[in-house]
């Protein structure tokens, strides 16, 4: 009985402590504040204050001797007209000296002390600047993000290097995993990565490539088929580049397409399309970055990250202009700059008219995988695997179908559960749905469909299929890690109030309409320097998101435009930087030298980048016209450039004259 009594006493003490804590006033202040810059303290009152009607709050600065200097005194309205208000902001707090200080807040008869580090506002730029500098100097995005997080934690911990190192991992790194919705985004991306791995090892992706090869017989048709196949493999840039490059490179050379032109088509379409597709290995990361910023802004009513990503599509001028340029080049049959010289060599190498029918033959058109890597547990098809396009089409049809059907059903159920009179329009349904959960269902459906297909056809045993699934998830591990670190950096930037300093310093110096153009230019520089789209997003989103919200005065359309500039312009480095992983993969997959690929691609890329800002970001930001007009103008200007500066391959021209 004595032991039982002691246990009861311990439990009683525990619950007393918990109830006492829940009944206490909670005060939250940013761990880092800026010298001589007003800041606020958030006061959360326990329910017991509801009966008081009004109460008084006072915040004071405590000096080293324990003396207090009053900073602000404020009356808090706790209840009125049957409503209860338990959250309040104490505005106008100000500290005039650098260092660690204690803020003492008294509410009613309770007192709470909060320690803050006061630094010059300029110092709050340290985390993003350190991240940017390391990414440029050493071209290591992961290291850059880690050091940037540590630099912010150094400020938060009162300039304690060891404490900053510990907070980097036990606070910010862990916090990034447990942040609202973050785990769901990671799970969705892992599941989709595993599904892509199964599709590749089943031979389905290669089957799609083989289905198109029979249509290639001329230079033009070879280029069109290259783009068409890249469009079919829209779900992942790596998959598109590796599959299309390795499958078609020998065939396109037989019809007079130069390695440089082939590499440009494979690379640019693969990256641009994956970045725009709402069903791809990119979308989970895009949602993660977007949702994290939206959560930090406290937008009311809350905005769904997936819907914001979708609504930003018309404003993503760089990838859209790039795809339009590709269409113009294909239709015109003309190229300019170094690419035109490469195409002259490509046509001459065929030894005749590049538009003459040429048989596609060899191992490229075999019905089975010739060399799949011997079943080494990777995602390459095993030798003898039948290359059936349905093994790719069916799983991704399942992903697409479940995504849209799931969003509709979930949105309807959410509206009905709310019990209000909101009309069930498509916009309201999509706005109400939990898109991240739906994407988890969809990627799981794609995985299950692919698993049934490969095991049912005897292509893989169940253990092999599960091993392949895990290998596919490994393929997205590094970008997932970048995303987690970017989330952590976002929290650091929020804690040191970088956006507040920037907005205060820039809101009188930068017209809001110029912000989208500046964001695009910043993303161009960072992505070229570090060669990583996701790394660029991770650096820019936490920095620019709050600034865009404040400079735009809460304008949702302006926020869509600014987010679109990040999502679109961040791929600049991916399609032209010599240190980008996709640039290197393209060179390997297409058989085009890395230097030649960068040299011939760069003029097209830089022209698109400039026109995206001149015809897109600036005038749309000013409000001269909308994004669709920008796309039309961009198409016209690029067509004029191609037809005015471009020329058809010499061998093609000669053949026409001879005819």
Secondary structure, 3 states (H helix, E strand, C coil): CHHHHHHHHHHHHHHHHHHHHHCCCEEECCCEEECCCCEEEEEECCHHHHHHCEEEEEEEEECCCCCEEEEEEEEEECEECCEECCEEEEEEECCCCCEEEEEEEEECCEEEEEEEEEECHHHHHHHHHHHHHHHHHHCCHHHHHHHHHHHHHHHHCCCCHHHHHHHHHHHHHHHHHHCCCHHHHHHHHHHHHHHHHHHHHCCHHHHHHHHHHCCCCCHHHHHHHHHHHHHHCCCCHHHHHHHHHHHHHHHHHHCCCCHHHHHHHHHHHHHHHHHHCCCCCCHHHHHHHHHHHHHHHCCCCCCCHHHHHHHCHHHCHHHHHHHHHHHHHHHHCCECCHHHHHHHHHHHHHCCCCCCCCCCCHHHHCCECCCCCCCCCCCCCCCCCECCCHHHHHHHHHHHHHHHHHHHHHHHHHHHHHCCCCCCCHHHHHHHCCHHHHHHHHHHHHHHHHHHHHHHCCCCCHHHHHHHHHHHHHHCHHHHHHHHHHHHHHHHHHHCCHHHHHHHHHCCCCCHHHHHHHHHHHHHHHHHHHCCHHHHHHHHHHHHHHHHHHHCCCCHHHHHHHHHHHHHHCCHHHHHCCCCHHHHHHHHHHCCCHHHHHHHHHHHHHHHHHHHHHHHHHHHHHCCCCHHHHHHHHHHHHHHHHHHHCECCHHHHHHHHHC
